Amino acid sequence: MPRSSSPSSSSLSDILTDVESFDPESSTATNSNPPLPPTNAFTALGSIPSRKRALVYVGVEKDPKRPRTSAIWVYGREVRLENSTNGQRFWECNLCHTRLTASATTNAGTHLRKIHMIKTNSDSPTPFTLTVMDQQLQGVEQQQLNNTSLPQNLSLQERLVRFVTICHIPYNAITSKHFRSLFLCSPTATTEILPYLPTSHNTIQAWTQKEFDKSQKMVWNMLKKSQGAINLSFDLWTSPNGLGLNAIIAHFVDSEYNIRTILIGLREVMGEHSGENIGQTVVEVIREFQLEASLNVFVLDNARSNDTAVYYILNELDLEDTHLEDHCRLRCLGHIINLAAQDFIFGKNSKEWLKEHTAVENTDDLEEQQKSWVSQGLIGHLQNLVSLIRSSPQRRQAFRNLAGGDSDNKKQNLMVIQNNTTRWNSTYIMLNRALELKDQIQVYVNNCLAKRDSKGQIADKPIHKIAQLSEEDWLSLRALKDALQPFHEATMLLQSNSKEGFYGFLWECLPVIEWLMQTLENATNSNGIHTRIGLSANDA
């Protein structure tokens, strides 16, 4: 179906900028062509009165007649409510911005000691003095905390649990003498931190379970106080230890009108990954958090098993009368774009070829795998060459030596990237890196072909079996990479956990689809239906 005409030079960012700046009041749009919705679906919520937003604190100038000798002022400042009539003042922590009454120093000192593990020596009449090392460590830690948006009012126990779980640290690493020696860098750590570090890995395990239970209750309360319905998405993932897990994500607006995306379940799928078994794990989590009455839609990829899973969930929870399957089963646009990209790369029969190729990949027959890729033309030839370069430490080392001698520092130690039929944009990424390292690839191939055995035959038999890429082939690969670039751009734009109404929000979907279809039609028209790019664009 023909698309509305638009300049072929329009980029995706230009299109979305136009939508973002659209003003319905100044528009001359008629009723037959209604104005686009506001870019941020939650813009109107920003005007809802909030007690937290209404309280504005301002700093208080220090009175020169009243010198502050307490150490709490090293870590905080004195503030008051703007336009306050009673003159009440507060102490505000510089580390976590907690505010406490400033009538006495006891509360502030207790806060610093329990929350931030800082001894203020409040009994001493002289201000507490930080060592140079303490100040440096505090500055670095504060900068890192700000950069990672980590809550700053965490206890030592909470910080250790986060470190262990997020960084995948073994429990017994915390009891290691090498880990504990890190704290010897600070003179005060030996008395303020080391005595509180656990001496058994069982303690860390118990702490982790305790923090998990506490966090789960917080999530439960947050879901119960959500403003409006709760949407779910879920997808399968294979853990490093080989478990088939289903990750269940909740998307909602919390009580303070912040957009939230939270993992609420990570359950092992028992047996085959059928729709019923996947749905069972979701039902367990829904019942655990008592979300039956709050459910709205499911955002999932296009796998047929997900259709079955949604039907199973609605039937199991007796929601089939209030939730029509076709209405509450939304499809992931990123996955749709990926399917279109697969048709672009592998043709209209991409699904059948990928199924056959997956069966071949599960075998150890390298020759059959290469034959399967050869059927895909230039993409297959490049894939086989990249796979061969990455096939052994010796080949990787030989290729890196070539890249390391490049005058361009950006190319030194770069490695070719292998395609993966199930990873989005992996073909585009492979092409992009291969074109960047084209000269090194050519030199590597020529060096391998030049090596001879004692009989004068080519010593590197595998490289000899792979079709060599000509200059014309490289030009075709570059054209293919450029043609795949819109898919990559659209995918990257629509994936995010943004809380500001951009990068993946519903208002962006239709303009992205329109732009992508127009781009593909332009590619078909400019290249011709019988060319490789034109035919691929038509298939997509």
VOVO-853843 format. One record per residue (C-alpha): residue number from 1; x negated, y, z negated. Coordinates in nm, 2 decimals. Example, Ala and Ser with C-alpha at 12.3 -4.5 7.8 and 13.67 -1.06 7.14 Angstrom:
   gutor       xx       yy       zz
       1    -1.23    -0.45    -0.78
       2    -1.37    -0.11    -0.71
This chain:
   gutor       xx       yy       zz
       1     0.00     0.00     0.00
       2    -0.15     0.34     0.10
       3    -0.27     0.55    -0.19
       4    -0.22     0.92    -0.22
       5    -0.50     1.10    -0.04
       6    -0.78     1.24    -0.26
       7    -1.13     1.36    -0.18
       8    -1.36     1.06    -0.15
       9    -1.63     1.25    -0.34
      10    -1.41     1.27    -0.66
      11    -1.58     1.09    -0.94
      12    -1.39     0.91    -1.22
      13    -1.50     1.17    -1.47
      14    -1.36     1.45    -1.25
      15    -1.03     1.27    -1.23
      16    -1.00     1.23    -1.60
      17    -1.11     1.58    -1.66
      18    -0.83     1.70    -1.44
      19    -0.58     1.49    -1.64
      20    -0.72     1.61    -1.97
      21    -0.69     1.98    -1.88
      22    -0.34     1.93    -1.74
      23    -0.09     2.19    -1.88
      24     0.27     2.09    -1.84
      25     0.40     2.43    -1.92
      26     0.21     2.60    -1.64
      27     0.27     2.31    -1.39
      28     0.51     2.35    -1.10
      29     0.60     1.98    -1.11
      30     0.95     1.90    -1.02
      31     1.18     1.64    -1.19
      32     1.09     1.39    -0.92
      33     0.72     1.43    -1.02
      34     0.72     1.46    -1.40
      35     0.41     1.60    -1.57
      36     0.15     1.36    -1.71
      37     0.17     1.29    -2.09
      38    -0.08     1.46    -2.32
      39    -0.42     1.31    -2.32
      40    -0.43     1.23    -2.69
      41    -0.13     1.04    -2.80
      42    -0.20     1.15    -3.15
      43    -0.25     1.52    -3.09
      44     0.08     1.60    -3.25
      45    -0.01     1.41    -3.56
      46    -0.30     1.66    -3.62
      47    -0.04     1.92    -3.73
      48     0.11     1.71    -3.99
      49     0.05     1.86    -4.33
      50    -0.22     1.68    -4.53
      51    -0.30     1.75    -4.89
      52    -0.66     1.66    -4.82
      53    -0.68     1.91    -4.54
      54    -0.51     2.18    -4.75
      55    -0.78     2.18    -5.02
      56    -1.07     2.40    -4.92
      57    -1.37     2.42    -5.15
      58    -1.63     2.70    -5.14
      59    -1.96     2.73    -5.30
      60    -2.02     2.93    -5.62
      61    -2.31     3.17    -5.65
      62    -2.55     3.09    -5.92
      63    -2.53     3.33    -6.22
      64    -2.89     3.45    -6.29
      65    -2.79     3.51    -6.66
      66    -2.70     3.14    -6.70
      67    -3.00     2.92    -6.59
      68    -2.91     2.57    -6.49
      69    -3.14     2.33    -6.67
      70    -2.95     2.00    -6.62
      71    -3.09     1.76    -6.36
      72    -2.74     1.72    -6.21
      73    -2.79     2.04    -6.01
      74    -3.08     1.88    -5.83
      75    -2.82     1.65    -5.67
      76    -2.51     1.87    -5.66
      77    -2.37     2.22    -5.64
      78    -2.10     2.42    -5.81
      79    -1.78     2.47    -5.61
      80    -1.43     2.61    -5.66
      81    -1.10     2.59    -5.48
      82    -1.06     2.87    -5.22
      83    -0.81     3.13    -5.34
      84    -0.80     2.97    -5.68
      85    -0.64     3.18    -5.95
      86    -0.74     2.99    -6.26
      87    -1.11     3.00    -6.18
      88    -1.16     2.62    -6.24
      89    -1.50     2.50    -6.11
      90    -1.63     2.16    -6.00
      91    -1.96     1.98    -5.95
      92    -1.99     1.84    -5.60
      93    -2.23     1.55    -5.53
      94    -2.47     1.63    -5.24
      95    -2.49     1.25    -5.17
      96    -2.13     1.15    -5.14
      97    -1.93     1.48    -5.19
      98    -1.75     1.35    -5.49
      99    -1.61     1.64    -5.70
     100    -1.59     1.63    -6.08
     101    -1.51     1.89    -6.34
     102    -1.81     2.12    -6.41
     103    -1.71     2.20    -6.77
     104    -1.97     1.94    -6.89
     105    -2.26     1.75    -6.73
     106    -2.18     1.41    -6.87
     107    -1.94     1.31    -6.59
     108    -2.18     1.41    -6.32
     109    -2.47     1.23    -6.49
     110    -2.27     0.92    -6.53
     111    -2.17     0.94    -6.16
     112    -2.53     0.97    -6.05
     113    -2.65     0.68    -6.27
     114    -2.37     0.43    -6.18
     115    -2.30     0.52    -5.82
     116    -2.64     0.63    -5.69
     117    -2.87     0.46    -5.95
     118    -3.03     0.80    -6.03
     119    -3.14     0.87    -6.39
     120    -3.10     1.24    -6.46
     121    -3.27     1.25    -6.80
     122    -2.98     1.47    -6.91
     123    -3.10     1.46    -7.27
     124    -3.41     1.65    -7.18
     125    -3.39     2.03    -7.17
     126    -3.62     2.04    -6.87
     127    -3.50     1.97    -6.51
     128    -3.56     1.62    -6.37
     129    -3.85     1.63    -6.13
     130    -3.87     1.40    -5.82
     131    -4.20     1.26    -5.70
     132    -4.30     1.34    -5.35
     133    -4.24     0.98    -5.25
     134    -3.89     0.98    -5.41
     135    -3.80     1.29    -5.22
     136    -3.92     1.15    -4.89
     137    -3.74     0.82    -4.94
     138    -3.43     1.00    -5.04
     139    -3.44     1.22    -4.73
     140    -3.50     0.93    -4.50
     141    -3.22     0.72    -4.66
     142    -2.98     1.02    -4.65
     143    -3.05     1.07    -4.28
     144    -3.01     0.70    -4.20
     145    -2.68     0.69    -4.40
     146    -2.55     0.99    -4.21
     147    -2.65     0.84    -3.87
     148    -2.47     0.51    -3.94
     149    -2.17     0.66    -4.12
     150    -2.23     0.42    -4.41
     151    -2.03     0.51    -4.73
     152    -2.28     0.67    -4.97
     153    -2.11     0.59    -5.30
     154    -2.20     0.22    -5.28
     155    -2.35     0.03    -5.57
     156    -2.67    -0.18    -5.54
     157    -2.46    -0.49    -5.53
     158    -2.25    -0.36    -5.24
     159    -2.55    -0.24    -5.05
     160    -2.73    -0.57    -5.08
     161    -2.42    -0.76    -4.96
     162    -2.39    -0.53    -4.66
     163    -2.75    -0.58    -4.58
     164    -2.73    -0.96    -4.60
     165    -2.41    -1.00    -4.40
     166    -2.45    -0.73    -4.13
     167    -2.82    -0.81    -4.06
     168    -2.77    -1.19    -4.09
     169    -3.02    -1.22    -4.37
     170    -3.05    -1.56    -4.55
     171    -2.94    -1.55    -4.92
     172    -3.28    -1.68    -5.04
     173    -3.46    -1.38    -4.87
     174    -3.34    -1.15    -5.15
     175    -3.52    -1.37    -5.41
     176    -3.84    -1.37    -5.20
     177    -4.14    -1.19    -5.36
     178    -4.21    -1.02    -5.03
     179    -3.86    -0.86    -5.03
     180    -3.89    -0.75    -5.40
     181    -4.24    -0.61    -5.33
     182    -4.08    -0.35    -5.10
     183    -3.94    -0.17    -5.41
     184    -4.29    -0.13    -5.56
     185    -4.33     0.17    -5.32
     186    -4.13     0.38    -5.56
     187    -4.26     0.42    -5.92
     188    -3.91     0.42    -6.06
     189    -3.79     0.12    -5.87
     190    -3.96    -0.12    -6.11
     191    -3.73    -0.01    -6.39
     192    -3.42     0.10    -6.20
     193    -3.38    -0.16    -5.92
     194    -3.60    -0.47    -5.96
     195    -3.44    -0.57    -6.30
     196    -3.10    -0.57    -6.13
     197    -3.20    -0.78    -5.82
     198    -3.06    -1.13    -5.83
     199    -3.31    -1.41    -5.89
     200    -3.09    -1.69    -5.74
     201    -2.94    -1.71    -5.39
     202    -2.62    -1.84    -5.55
     203    -2.58    -1.50    -5.71
     204    -2.59    -1.33    -5.36
     205    -2.33    -1.59    -5.24
     206    -2.10    -1.51    -5.53
     207    -2.15    -1.14    -5.47
     208    -2.06    -1.18    -5.10
     209    -1.74    -1.37    -5.18
     210    -1.65    -1.11    -5.44
     211    -1.70    -0.82    -5.19
     212    -1.51    -1.01    -4.92
     213    -1.21    -1.06    -5.16
     214    -1.22    -0.69    -5.25
     215    -1.24    -0.57    -4.89
     216    -0.96    -0.81    -4.79
     217    -0.73    -0.65    -5.05
     218    -0.82    -0.30    -4.92
     219    -0.73    -0.41    -4.57
     220    -0.41    -0.56    -4.69
     221    -0.31    -0.23    -4.86
     222    -0.42    -0.03    -4.56
     223    -0.20    -0.24    -4.33
     224     0.10    -0.21    -4.57
     225     0.07     0.17    -4.56
     226     0.03     0.20    -4.19
     227     0.23     0.46    -4.00
     228     0.44     0.27    -3.75
     229     0.39    -0.07    -3.58
     230     0.07    -0.29    -3.58
     231    -0.07    -0.42    -3.25
     232    -0.30    -0.73    -3.24
     233    -0.56    -0.84    -3.00
     234    -0.76    -1.17    -3.02
     235    -1.02    -1.35    -2.83
     236    -1.23    -1.67    -2.86
     237    -1.60    -1.66    -2.95
     238    -1.86    -1.93    -3.00
     239    -2.08    -1.87    -3.30
     240    -2.46    -1.94    -3.29
     241    -2.40    -2.26    -3.49
     242    -2.15    -2.38    -3.23
     243    -1.81    -2.31    -3.39
     244    -1.52    -2.21    -3.17
     245    -1.38    -1.90    -3.35
     246    -1.08    -1.68    -3.28
     247    -1.13    -1.32    -3.37
     248    -0.80    -1.14    -3.46
     249    -0.81    -0.75    -3.45
     250    -0.54    -0.51    -3.58
     251    -0.49    -0.17    -3.42
     252    -0.28     0.08    -3.61
     253    -0.25     0.43    -3.76
     254    -0.33     0.44    -4.13
     255    -0.15     0.65    -4.40
     256    -0.37     0.95    -4.32
     257    -0.29     0.93    -3.95
     258    -0.64     0.79    -3.85
     259    -0.66     0.54    -3.57
     260    -0.79     0.21    -3.70
     261    -0.93    -0.10    -3.54
     262    -1.01    -0.37    -3.80
     263    -1.10    -0.73    -3.78
     264    -0.85    -0.91    -4.00
     265    -0.93    -1.27    -3.92
     266    -1.20    -1.50    -3.79
     267    -1.06    -1.85    -3.78
     268    -1.20    -2.17    -3.63
     269    -0.98    -2.32    -3.36
     270    -0.93    -2.69    -3.43
     271    -0.93    -2.92    -3.14
     272    -0.91    -2.81    -2.78
     273    -0.87    -2.44    -2.71
     274    -0.50    -2.46    -2.60
     275    -0.25    -2.19    -2.64
     276    -0.08    -2.36    -2.93
     277    -0.41    -2.41    -3.12
     278    -0.51    -2.05    -3.06
     279    -0.17    -1.93    -3.16
     280    -0.18    -2.13    -3.48
     281    -0.48    -1.94    -3.61
     282    -0.31    -1.61    -3.54
     283     0.01    -1.72    -3.72
     284    -0.20    -1.80    -4.03
     285    -0.35    -1.45    -4.04
     286    -0.01    -1.28    -3.97
     287     0.15    -1.47    -4.26
     288    -0.15    -1.40    -4.48
     289    -0.12    -1.02    -4.44
     290     0.27    -1.04    -4.42
     291     0.28    -0.86    -4.08
     292     0.59    -1.03    -3.94
     293     0.80    -0.72    -3.96
     294     0.54    -0.48    -3.84
     295     0.42    -0.65    -3.52
     296     0.45    -0.47    -3.19
     297     0.24    -0.59    -2.90
     298    -0.05    -0.83    -2.83
     299    -0.33    -0.70    -2.61
     300    -0.51    -1.00    -2.45
     301    -0.70    -1.10    -2.14
     302    -0.53    -1.28    -1.85
     303    -0.60    -1.64    -1.95
     304    -0.30    -1.86    -1.92
     305    -0.36    -2.00    -2.26
     306    -0.29    -1.66    -2.40
     307     0.06    -1.66    -2.25
     308     0.12    -1.99    -2.43
     309    -0.03    -1.85    -2.75
     310     0.21    -1.55    -2.75
     311     0.51    -1.77    -2.69
     312     0.40    -2.00    -2.97
     313     0.35    -1.71    -3.21
     314     0.69    -1.55    -3.14
     315     0.86    -1.89    -3.17
     316     0.68    -1.99    -3.49
     317     0.76    -1.66    -3.66
     318     1.12    -1.65    -3.53
     319     1.06    -1.33    -3.34
     320     1.17    -1.44    -3.00
     321     1.50    -1.25    -3.03
     322     1.34    -0.92    -3.12
     323     1.02    -0.94    -2.93
     324     1.06    -1.03    -2.56
     325     0.75    -1.22    -2.44
     326     0.71    -1.01    -2.12
     327     0.74    -0.68    -2.32
     328     0.50    -0.75    -2.61
     329     0.23    -0.93    -2.41
     330     0.00    -0.66    -2.27
     331    -0.30    -0.75    -2.05
     332    -0.65    -0.62    -2.10
     333    -0.73    -0.37    -1.82
     334    -1.10    -0.44    -1.86
     335    -1.04    -0.80    -1.78
     336    -0.82    -0.71    -1.48
     337    -1.10    -0.50    -1.34
     338    -1.34    -0.78    -1.40
     339    -1.12    -1.02    -1.21
     340    -1.10    -0.77    -0.92
     341    -1.48    -0.74    -0.93
     342    -1.51    -1.12    -0.91
     343    -1.29    -1.12    -0.60
     344    -1.52    -0.85    -0.46
     345    -1.83    -1.06    -0.52
     346    -1.71    -1.41    -0.46
     347    -1.41    -1.36    -0.23
     348    -1.04    -1.43    -0.26
     349    -1.11    -1.79    -0.37
     350    -1.33    -1.67    -0.65
     351    -1.13    -1.86    -0.92
     352    -1.18    -2.20    -0.74
     353    -1.55    -2.14    -0.68
     354    -1.61    -2.03    -1.04
     355    -1.44    -2.34    -1.16
     356    -1.66    -2.56    -0.94
     357    -1.97    -2.37    -1.03
     358    -1.90    -2.40    -1.40
     359    -1.89    -2.77    -1.37
     360    -2.22    -2.77    -1.19
     361    -2.37    -2.53    -1.45
     362    -2.28    -2.78    -1.73
     363    -2.52    -3.04    -1.57
     364    -2.90    -3.03    -1.58
     365    -2.93    -3.06    -1.20
     366    -3.12    -2.74    -1.11
     367    -3.11    -2.83    -0.74
     368    -2.73    -2.86    -0.74
     369    -2.70    -2.53    -0.93
     370    -2.91    -2.35    -0.66
     371    -2.71    -2.50    -0.38
     372    -2.39    -2.37    -0.55
     373    -2.54    -2.02    -0.56
     374    -2.66    -2.04    -0.20
     375    -2.30    -2.06    -0.09
     376    -2.26    -1.70    -0.21
     377    -2.51    -1.56     0.04
     378    -2.75    -1.28    -0.07
     379    -2.61    -1.27    -0.42
     380    -2.69    -1.64    -0.46
     381    -3.04    -1.61    -0.31
     382    -3.12    -1.33    -0.55
     383    -2.97    -1.52    -0.84
     384    -3.18    -1.82    -0.77
     385    -3.50    -1.61    -0.74
     386    -3.42    -1.43    -1.07
     387    -3.34    -1.76    -1.24
     388    -3.68    -1.91    -1.12
     389    -3.88    -1.61    -1.25
     390    -3.72    -1.65    -1.59
     391    -3.74    -2.03    -1.59
     392    -4.06    -2.07    -1.79
     393    -4.29    -1.87    -2.02
     394    -4.57    -1.89    -1.76
     395    -4.36    -1.74    -1.48
     396    -4.23    -1.47    -1.71
     397    -4.59    -1.38    -1.81
     398    -4.70    -1.37    -1.45
     399    -4.42    -1.14    -1.36
     400    -4.47    -0.91    -1.66
     401    -4.84    -0.88    -1.57
     402    -4.73    -0.73    -1.24
     403    -4.48    -0.50    -1.40
     404    -4.73    -0.40    -1.66
     405    -4.97    -0.27    -1.40
     406    -4.71    -0.03    -1.25
     407    -4.79     0.34    -1.27
     408    -4.43     0.41    -1.38
     409    -4.43     0.37    -1.75
     410    -4.05     0.30    -1.75
     411    -4.11    -0.02    -1.54
     412    -4.38    -0.17    -1.76
     413    -4.28    -0.49    -1.94
     414    -3.94    -0.49    -1.78
     415    -3.79    -0.83    -1.69
     416    -3.54    -0.92    -1.42
     417    -3.19    -0.98    -1.56
     418    -3.00    -1.30    -1.48
     419    -2.64    -1.30    -1.37
     420    -2.37    -1.47    -1.58
     421    -2.04    -1.56    -1.42
     422    -1.85    -1.49    -1.75
     423    -2.01    -1.17    -1.86
     424    -1.85    -0.85    -1.73
     425    -2.07    -0.64    -1.49
     426    -2.36    -0.89    -1.51
     427    -2.39    -0.90    -1.13
     428    -2.41    -0.53    -1.11
     429    -2.67    -0.52    -1.39
     430    -2.87    -0.79    -1.22
     431    -2.87    -0.60    -0.89
     432    -2.96    -0.27    -1.06
     433    -3.26    -0.42    -1.24
     434    -3.37    -0.62    -0.93
     435    -3.37    -0.31    -0.71
     436    -3.56    -0.12    -0.98
     437    -3.83    -0.40    -0.97
     438    -3.81    -0.47    -0.60
     439    -4.18    -0.42    -0.54
     440    -4.29    -0.64    -0.83
     441    -4.05    -0.91    -0.71
     442    -4.19    -0.91    -0.36
     443    -4.55    -0.91    -0.49
     444    -4.47    -1.20    -0.72
     445    -4.31    -1.41    -0.44
     446    -4.61    -1.34    -0.21
     447    -4.86    -1.43    -0.48
     448    -4.67    -1.76    -0.54
     449    -4.66    -1.84    -0.17
     450    -5.03    -1.77    -0.13
     451    -5.13    -2.03    -0.38
     452    -5.25    -2.36    -0.22
     453    -5.32    -2.70    -0.36
     454    -5.63    -2.91    -0.27
     455    -5.45    -3.03     0.04
     456    -5.39    -2.68     0.16
     457    -5.01    -2.70     0.09
     458    -4.81    -2.44    -0.09
     459    -4.87    -2.52    -0.46
     460    -4.54    -2.36    -0.59
     461    -4.28    -2.58    -0.43
     462    -3.97    -2.43    -0.61
     463    -4.05    -2.08    -0.48
     464    -4.09    -2.22    -0.13
     465    -3.73    -2.37    -0.14
     466    -3.57    -2.03    -0.21
     467    -3.48    -1.81     0.08
     468    -3.70    -1.51     0.10
     469    -3.54    -1.16     0.10
     470    -3.62    -0.93     0.40
     471    -3.61    -0.55     0.39
     472    -3.27    -0.56     0.56
     473    -3.15    -0.80     0.28
     474    -3.27    -0.55     0.02
     475    -3.07    -0.27     0.19
     476    -2.76    -0.49     0.19
     477    -2.81    -0.57    -0.18
     478    -2.84    -0.20    -0.26
     479    -2.52    -0.13    -0.07
     480    -2.35    -0.41    -0.27
     481    -2.48    -0.26    -0.59
     482    -2.34     0.08    -0.50
     483    -2.01    -0.07    -0.41
     484    -1.99    -0.25    -0.75
     485    -2.08     0.07    -0.94
     486    -1.72     0.19    -0.97
     487    -1.62    -0.13    -1.14
     488    -1.90    -0.08    -1.39
     489    -1.81     0.28    -1.45
     490    -1.44     0.20    -1.50
     491    -1.52    -0.08    -1.74
     492    -1.75     0.13    -1.95
     493    -1.51     0.42    -1.97
     494    -1.23     0.20    -2.10
     495    -1.42     0.01    -2.37
     496    -1.46     0.18    -2.71
     497    -1.32     0.21    -3.05
     498    -1.29     0.58    -3.02
     499    -1.07     0.76    -3.27
     500    -1.02     1.08    -3.07
     501    -0.79     0.96    -2.80
     502    -1.06     0.89    -2.54
     503    -1.24     0.58    -2.40
     504    -0.98     0.31    -2.38
     505    -0.66     0.49    -2.46
     506    -0.34     0.42    -2.26
     507    -0.33     0.77    -2.09
     508    -0.66     0.69    -1.92
     509    -0.55     0.36    -1.76
     510    -0.33     0.48    -1.48
     511    -0.58     0.75    -1.35
     512    -0.86     0.49    -1.36
     513    -0.65     0.23    -1.17
     514    -0.56     0.50    -0.91
     515    -0.92     0.61    -0.87
     516    -1.05     0.26    -0.84
     517    -0.79     0.16    -0.58
     518    -0.86     0.48    -0.38
     519    -1.24     0.41    -0.40
     520    -1.19     0.05    -0.27
     521    -0.97     0.17     0.01
     522    -1.23     0.43     0.11
     523    -1.49     0.15     0.11
     524    -1.27    -0.07     0.33
     525    -1.21     0.21     0.58
     526    -1.56     0.34     0.60
     527    -1.73     0.00     0.63
     528    -1.47    -0.18     0.84
     529    -1.27    -0.48     0.75
     530    -1.51    -0.72     0.91
     531    -1.82    -0.60     0.72
     532    -1.94    -0.76     0.40
     533    -1.86    -0.46     0.19
     534    -1.53    -0.38     0.37
     535    -1.41    -0.74     0.34
     536    -1.50    -0.76    -0.03
     537    -1.33    -0.43    -0.10
     538    -1.02    -0.56     0.07
     539    -1.03    -0.88    -0.13
     540    -1.06    -0.68    -0.46
